[in-house]
């Protein structure tokens, strides 16, 4: 149709002058238009401002990094590739569909000899599940009925994280005796070390670095051939009465939170990154101590750091929130609405997720932090999805080909809640 009027070169020039929203409609006219417009869209400079205006700043980099897990996103301002901006926008828009699309739920059921699930992590199509007996079952979405690699840490596991290093996908496990172990999923082997120990491993969507904490000393590990070696370190100015409870990085920007006498202290730092390598830590500031709500402090269960700006604390009967710009913790009692206590939380692409004792999950769109502070009033707008009858003890996400999946974990099962 189109070539009878203009040659492709002319159409391409015409389409290059049209806004993205109109191009998306014109794609449907015919196959020729679709193919030409796709070429235009992949190079269109309008994706960056369009995405920047659509996604909350605090969620932009984590949305981009999950959509492109193999690309190192040091900071969104450094990204000029229209393909990445387009994919980030598409990913974000698909995550909004979890509020309306009908879900389908699959489950990974542990064998009886593994014991209960202790922790879980995801990366691209990979799912690593750690069990109380020290086993690590590694799956891909290609086959959730059978792990493609079983590893054994040797002790109970308290944390597990992915690490994408030198083109290889690794899993890092932290034992209950503080020992770190590293597993090469491609070659299905443990990687040798001289023995490393940590209290926690850095979390966050950027899995291009593995940073361990031991009493305030941060160590960025490096893989050199078939060995793991310590790289750059940073000694955070922890006092004797402070204990680091979580640390997170989004590209080069990093935060760590410490517990201190019924409250928390936030440490702010960043990394110099050259050639994909972390070459130096730079400390910025230690923020003022802020008091935890009394009931949360008395029954503190976990701290959730989904990114480096929004932070959540879970107590036995209430939850709390603060952020980088705040100087106080806010408390929310959501049980009267839920009819059940919150056991786990996650936050991605401006979707706040709650895992409850009754086995359900609730999803709520968050426009900005003001929406978080209005949780007790806005929670009635959340979407409820029945997942299990056992408590949802952990929540995380999974995304492959821009298709969102919520991973809801009980002590015995890992549920994959799909929406596409």
C-alpha positions, -999 to 999 in steps of 0.1 A, spaced: 0 0 0 26 26 11 51 19 -17 24 27 -43 24 63 -29 60 69 -16 91 48 -15 102 35 19 129 62 23 103 89 21 80 72 46 109 67 69 116 105 68 79 113 74 76 89 103 108 104 119 89 137 123 59 122 141 53 119 179 56 85 195 19 83 205 8 88 169 34 64 156 21 37 179 -13 40 162 0 42 127 19 9 132 -15 -8 129 -22 4 94 -3 -23 75 27 -46 78 49 -21 58 41 7 82 47 -16 112 82 -25 100 92 10 91 78 25 123 95 0 144 128 11 130 119 47 137 108 39 173 140 21 181 159 53 173 134 79 185 149 105 209 114 111 225 116 79 246 139 95 272 118 125 281 86 105 278 99 79 302 115 104 325 81 122 328 62 90 334 82 71 360 89 84 395 126 94 398 132 71 427 119 41 407 135 49 373 169 32 376 156 1 393 129 -3 366 155 2 339 180 -22 355 154 -50 359 143 -46 323 179 -47 312 197 -69 338 228 -75 317 235 -38 311 253 -19 338 231 11 346 254 34 366 230 63 365 200 70 343 215 103 331 243 83 315 219 63 293 213 77 258 203 45 240 167 49 228 162 12 228 168 10 266 145 40 272 118 25 251 122 -9 269 121 8 303 89 26 294 73 -6 281 84 -25 313 69 1 335 36 2 316 34 -36 318 40 -35 356 9 -13 359 -11 -41 344 -6 -62 375 -33 -41 391 -59 -52 365 -49 -83 346 -60 -117 357 -31 -137 372 -21 -172 366 -2 -189 394 25 -216 392 44 -231 421 78 -245 428 73 -271 456 103 -281 476 111 -317 482 107 -329 518 144 -334 524 152 -298 516 132 -284 546 117 -250 546 126 -222 523 150 -198 540 155 -171 513 152 -165 475 166 -143 448 159 -137 411 178 -124 381 164 -124 345 150 -159 340 169 -174 370 154 -183 404 177 -194 432 160 -208 463 179 -215 495 166 -240 520 171 -245 557 193 -275 552 218 -255 532 207 -266 497 204 -241 469 180 -251 441 186 -231 409 158 -229 383 151 -211 351 116 -203 338 123 -228 311 116 -256 336 103 -248 371 97 -285 378 134 -294 380 164 -274 392 191 -273 366 218 -271 393 217 -281 430 244 -266 453 250 -272 490 264 -245 512 270 -268 541 252 -247 568 220 -228 570 217 -199 546 205 -164 557 209 -145 525 213 -153 488 220 -129 459 228 -130 422 260 -115 408 266 -109 371 304 -109 367 325 -110 335 296 -123 315 288 -152 339 258 -155 362 268 -164 398 249 -169 430 264 -158 463 252 -174 495 257 -163 531 257 -189 558 244 -186 593 281 -188 604 288 -157 582 308 -175 555 304 -165 519 303 -190 490 302 -183 453 285 -205 427 290 -205 389 256 -214 374 269 -218 338 296 -243 348 276 -256 378 306 -254 402 316 -236 434 343 -210 428 373 -212 450 380 -186 477 405 -181 505 376 -179 529 354 -148 531 329 -137 558 301 -111 560 271 -101 580 251 -92 548 254 -89 510 243 -58 492 208 -58 477 193 -39 448 185 -44 411 221 -38 400 237 -72 402 270 -62 385 288 -60 419 289 -81 450 295 -61 481 297 -77 515 296 -60 550 314 -72 580 308 -49 610 308 -18 588 336 -27 565 324 -29 529 342 -52 505 336 -53 468 345 -88 455 360 -95 422 363 -126 401 397 -132 386 397 -164 365 385 -192 387 391 -174 419 372 -148 440 393 -121 455 386 -90 476 386 -57 457 380 -22 470 370 -17 506 354 11 526 352 14 564 319 31 573 321 52 605 300 28 626 300 34 664 301 5 688 264 7 695 255 7 657 249 -25 637 245 -25 599 212 -42 590 210 -37 553 228 -20 524 216 -14 488 231 0 457 215 13 425 243 17 400 270 39 416 248 53 443 246 34 476 229 35 510 234 15 542 212 15 573 223 7 608 203 0 639 212 21 670 193 22 703 157 19 692 163 38 660 182 39 627 210 58 611 215 61 573 249 61 556 252 76 521 281 68 498 288 60 461 313 43 439 336 53 411 330 29 383 354 26 353 352 0 326 325 -18 345 347 -21 376 342 -6 410 374 13 415 367 33 447 342 39 474 334 75 483 317 83 516 293 112 516 275 115 549 260 99 580 225 112 585 209 119 619 195 91 641 157 87 638 136 68 663 116 37 652 80 36 663 78 18 697 57 -11 686 79 -18 656 111 -15 676 97 -40 701 89 -66 675 112 -57 646 113 -84 620 130 -71 590 141 -40 570 131 -37 534 154 -16 511 139 -19 476 159 10 464 181 37 479 153 61 487 123 43 501 127 21 532 102 0 551 103 -18 585 81 -47 594 69 -53 630 46 -80 643 14 -60 639 24 -28 620 48 -15 594 68 16 591 83 38 564 109 65 559 129 78 530 162 95 522 146 130 526 127 122 558 139 126 594 113 103 610 97 69 607 60 67 601 39 38 614 9 22 597 -15 -3 612 -30 -21 582 -44 -52 599 -79 -38 604 -83 -35 566 -63 -66 556 -78 -88 584 -42 -102 587 -7 -90 595 19 -80 570 48 -105 568 67 -93 537 69 -64 513 83 -54 479 83 -23 458 90 -20 421 78 2 392 57 22 417 38 -9 428 39 -15 465 34 -52 474 23 -68 507 25 -104 516 2 -114 544 -2 -140 571 -33 -153 555 -15 -163 522 -27 -134 501 -8 -105 485 -21 -69 481 -9 -45 454 -11 -7 455 0 19 430 22 46 446 24 80 428 51 94 452 61 91 488 31 111 498 10 81 488 30 60 512 23 83 541 -14 80 533 -13 42 534 -40 37 561 -64 58 540 -54 45 506 -50 8 513 -87 2 506 -77 8 469 -53 -21 469 -58 -52 448 -60 -85 466 -48 -118 451 -53 -151 469 -20 -171 465 -19 -196 493 -33 -204 527 1 -202 544 19 -169 553 37 -152 525 71 -149 543 89 -133 514 81 -113 482 103 -104 452 98 -99 415 108 -115 382 108 -100 347 116 -117 314 110 -100 281 93 -71 299 67 -95 313 61 -89 351 59 -117 376 55 -114 414 73 -142 434 54 -150 466 71 -173 490 58 -195 518 79 -218 539 72 -247 516 64 -232 482 76 -205 458 46 -191 438 50 -174 405 22 -149 399 21 -141 362 0 -115 344 9 -120 308 
